[in-house]
């Protein structure tokens, strides 16, 4: 439902469920940040649960726990989400609490200063994770023109020094009804919930809608970056951009990446792990964004195998381009993606999250069409996907290799 103030809500009732999930998506994430705001969307996510007008302090969290529920939040490139998983009789109170949090956060200065330490510690833990660091570096390598290059956690310097006034300004700019999407899924009284959302979220004052960030990239020449650090094994992210992705291409991309590197039946796993023993782990997937998407491949390996690893990835993709894939490979991939899709819709939270995400991506038809469209993909579609989007002239890779205790590079 669309409200006059710009808010959108979606009610997904299931009387057979024993509980419900309420998610508030706010269309603000790392892509909305300029360099002086690096990590502010995520920092704000932490601060929104630090008390509101009618639920000061940790009253909301305690209320949720007293009702047997679970409350949390998450930040992504394009959105921030706040959610409560609760039994049926706690749905209306949960909606009231989330509405008050979105409309009337207090942002106490003492809580801001305490939470700075928490977020900075989270950033430090992130920097101690080689895979996470490399994923950030990979995005910075692929995306140079758009804000998809922005790190979700930002930097410790910004978090340590950003003022309460700047935090409040960012909140007022982006936490507006036109950028909010409320999803309720599971077992609840639909009439009462619809009325309550109208009386709370639906009454938020209308605000000016900031210009939507366009995250488009031009395809460019390949890059190969190697860095060295205190790690025991090698880590590498590699992949390529997928420009102007259309809805039908998403289904093909999901299957193509599954065949290439999604699981133990994939080509990369069989070749790199089972046959040639070049990796300890290999994974591959397709990342959807509002704008230019990407295919990524993540590997953990012995540093001496890096050249063989890169060569074999190229060989496997080029073999698909030259010879296609088998019907057996495609059917296995279809079963894998269909099963994952069914599991994502098994819980009220999964339903709310899945519907909310694809609505925010402006691809709401994707949800109803997914299974049928997956089934309709052909072996030629897989071949054409790699033919269209892959080239060794535009393929990028970023690696982190170990150094020994004396500071020498291990080769």
N, C-alpha and C positions, 0 to 999 in steps of 0.2 A: 504494500500500500504506500502511496506517495502522499505526503502531507503538504499543506500550504507553505510551511516554513522550509521545505526542501528535504526533510527527513524521509527515509524509506524504511519500511518494516516488512518482514516476511514471517508468517506464522505457519509452521509445519507440524500439524497436530497428528499424534499417533496414540490412540487410546490404548494400544497394547503395551506401550512402554510403561515402565515403573518409575521413571524420573524424567527430567527435562533439562535442557541447556539453554541459557540465555547468553548470546554473544552480541556485544556492541563493537562493530567495526568502525574505525575512524580512518578516513582516507588521508593519512599522513604517515610518512615514514622517512627513511634516509634520503630518498630522492627529493624531498622537499627542503633539504637543508643546504644552506650556503656554507662555505668553509668556517665561518665564525660560529656556526651552529652544529658542528659535527658531533653527532651522537645525542642531540637534544630530543629527538623523537623518543628514543629509548629511555633517556633520563626522565622525561615527562611521564612515560609509562610507569616508572617506579613511583613517581610522586603523586599520581592520581589516587592511589589507595592510601594516602597519608592523612585522610580526614576530609570530610565535606561539611557543608552547613548543618545538615540534619543528622549526620553520622560522624561526629568528630573523633579524632584519634584513630584507634583501631576498632571502633565500634562495629563497622561494617564487617570486617573480617571475623570478629567474634560472633556476630549475628549469623553469618553463614555457617560457621563451624557448629554453633548451637543447633542449627537446623539440619546438621548432618551433611552439609554441602561442601563444595570445593570452589575456591576462587583463585583466579590467576590472570595473567596477561602476557602478551608477546608483541614484539615489534618486528616488522619486516621492511623490505624496500619500499613498498607502496602503501602499507597500512599498519595500523596498530589495532590490536583486538583485546577486549576485556570480557571475561566470561565467568559465569557461575554455573556449576552443575549441581542440581538440587532435586529433591523429591517434589512431587506434584504440589503439595501444600505449601511449599516455600517459593513458588514461582513469582507470585505477585509481589511479595516483599523484596525478592531479588531484583525485580524490575525497578521498584522504587529506589533501592539503594544504588543501582547502576545509573539511573537517571539523575539522582542527586550528585553522584560523583562526577558525571559528565558536565552538569550545569553549575555546580557550586563547590569546586575544589578549594581548599583553604591555602594550600602551599605554605605551611608554617616554616619560617626561616630556619628554625632549629632542625626540623625534619629534612629540609633541603640539604643542610650542611652534613647531617648524619648520612643521608643517602648518597652524597657525593662519594664518601668512602666506600660504600657498598658497590657502586657502579665502577669506581676506579679499580677495586679489587676484581670485579668481573672482567674488566678490560685486561688486567694483568694475567688472569687465568687464561683468557682467550689468546694472549700473546705467547703463553707457554704451550699452546696446542699447535704443533706444526701443521696439521691438516687445516685448522681454522685460519691460521696466518696465510697459508698458501692459497686458500679459497679467496680471501680478500685480495691477495696479490693478483690472482687470476682475473678477478673482476676489474681490477684497476688496469690490467693489461688489455683486456677485451674492450672495455668501455672507457674511452677517453673524451668523448664529446658530450655524453649524457651523465646525469647524476646517479645512474646505476653503479658508477664506480665508487660511490660513497660507502664507507664502512658503517654498518648499522650501529656498532658500539661507539663509533667516533674516537676521540683522543682524550687522554687523561688531562691534557692541558685545558681543553675547552670545558670539560666537566668540572675541573677543579676551580675554574674562575668565572664561569658564566653566572650572571647576576639573577636575583629573583625577578627583577623587572623584565629581563630578557625572556625568562621562562614564562612569565605571565603573558607577555606580548605574543609569544609563539603559540601558547594555548588559545588565546583569544582569536588569533588568525585562523587556526586550523580546527579547533573543536567547535564547529558550527553544525547546525542540523543538516545542511545540504551536503556535508561530508560524512554524515553518520548513517549507518545501516544497522538496524536492530533485527536480529534473527532469534526466534524462539522455536525450539524443536522438542518434540517429545509429548508427554502427557500433561495437559493443562486445560483450564477452562477457557476456551477460545474467545467467548463473548467478553468475559471479564478482562482477559489479557489485552484484547484489542482496545477496549475502553480505557484501560489503564495506560497503555502506551500513548493513546491520543491525549490523555490528560497530563502526561508527564513529558516525554520526549516531544510529542506533537505540539506542546505549548512553548518550546524553546524559542526565543526571539530569532527572527530571520536576520542573517548577516550577509555581507558581501562575500561572494564566492571568489577566492583567489584563483588566478589562472592555473589551469592544470599543467603539470610538468610533462613535456614531451621527451620520452627517453628513446630517441632514435640515433642509431649509429651508422656511419658509412663503413662498408667492408673495406679493410685495408690489408697491407702486406703482413705476412706472418711475423711473429716475434718469438724468440726463444731466450728465456732468461734463466740463469742458474745462480743461486745464492748458496752460501755456506753457513752452517750454524752448529750448535751443540746438539746434534741429533745422532741417533745410533744407526739409522737407516735412511734411505732416500725417500723423498715424497715428491709427487709431481701432479699438477693439474694441467690438463691440456684440453683443447677443444676449438670450437669455431662459432661464429655468430650465425644466427638464422634471421634474416631480415624480412620485413613485411609479412610476418607469419599470418596466414589466414586460418580460420577456424578448422577447416578440414585438414590442414597440415599438422595441427596439434596431435590428432589421432595417429597420423603416420609417424610423427616424430617420437611419440611415446613407444610405439612398436619398434621403430628403427633402432633406438638406443637400447631397448631391451634385448634385441637380437645381438647387437654389437657388444654390449658389456653389462647387461642387467642380470646377474646371477650366474650360477654354476653351469648352466647350459649355454651360456653366451659364447660368442666366438673369441672374445678377448680372454675370458677365463680359461677356456680350453687350450688356447694357444700359449698364452703367457704364463699361466700357472701350471696347468697339467702337463703340457708337452715340453715347453722350453724352460720352465722353472725360472722365469725372469722376474717374477713378482711374488710378494707375499699376499697382496690383496689388490683387486682391480674392480672398479665400479664405473658405471656410465649412466647418465640420465639427461633428460631435457628439462630446461628451466624456462618457464613461461613468465613473461613480464608484460607490462603495458608498454609496448614498444618493441625494440629489438631483443629477441630471445637468444638462447645459446644451447649448444650441446657441450657437456663437460665429461671428461674422463679423469678419474682420480686413481692414482696408483701408489702403493708402498712397495719398496724394492731395495735390493742390495745396490749400493751406489755404482758399482762397477758395471751394472747391467743397463745403465741409462740409455746408451746409444742403441742397444738391441731392443730395448723397450719401445723407444720412439719409432724405430724402423718397423717393428711388428705392428704397432697401432696403425701406421700409415698403410702397411701391406694389407691388413684386414679390411680397412675401409675401401681401399682401391680394388680389392677382390670383390666386394659387394657391388661396386660400380661396374666392374667388368663382367661379373658372372651372376649377379643377383643373389637372392637367398632362396632356400628351399621352402616348399610348402610346410614341411615339418617344423622348421624354425619359426615360420610365421604363426602357425597354429599354437605352438608352445608360448610364444610371446602374447598372443591373444588371450589364452587361458590365464597367463600370469597377470596381465593388466586388468582383465575382467574380475579376477579374484580380489585383487587389491582394491578395485572400485567397490565391489560388494562389501568388503570389510570396512571401507571408509564410511559406509552408510549404516553400519550395524548399531551404532549408539546415537543418542540424541546429540551429543557433542559433535560426532563425526558428520551427522546430517547438517547441523547448523554451520559448522566450519566449511564443509564442502560447498554448500549452496551460497554461503556468504562470500567465499573467495571468488567463485566464478561470476557471481553478480557484480562484484567489485571490478573484475577483469573485463566487464562489459560483454560477457559471453555466457549469459544465463541459459541459452539454448543448449550449450555444451552438456549440461547435466542430464537432460532428458534424452539427448542423442548419443551419449557416450558409448553405450554398449552396442547399439546398432551400427554406429560409425566405425567402431573398432572392428566389428565383424566384417564390414564391407571393404577393408583395406586389402590390397592385393600385393603379390610379390613384386610386381612392376612398380607399385607406389613406393615401396621401400627403396628400390634401386634408384628411382627418379629423385627421391628425397636427397640422397647423398650426392647424386649427380648435380643437383641444383645448388646445394648449399656448401658442400665440402670442396676444398682445394688445398693442396699442400702449400700453396702460395698465400693462403689466408689463415692457416692453422697456427694456433698459438700454444706455447707450453711454458710453464713456470715450474722450476724444480728447486728443492731445498736438499742439499747434500751435506754429509757430515764432515767435520774436521776432527783430527785426533787431539789428544790432551796437550800436545806440544804446539798446537796451532797450525799444523800442516794439513793441507787438503788431502782427503783420502780419495784416491782414484782407482 
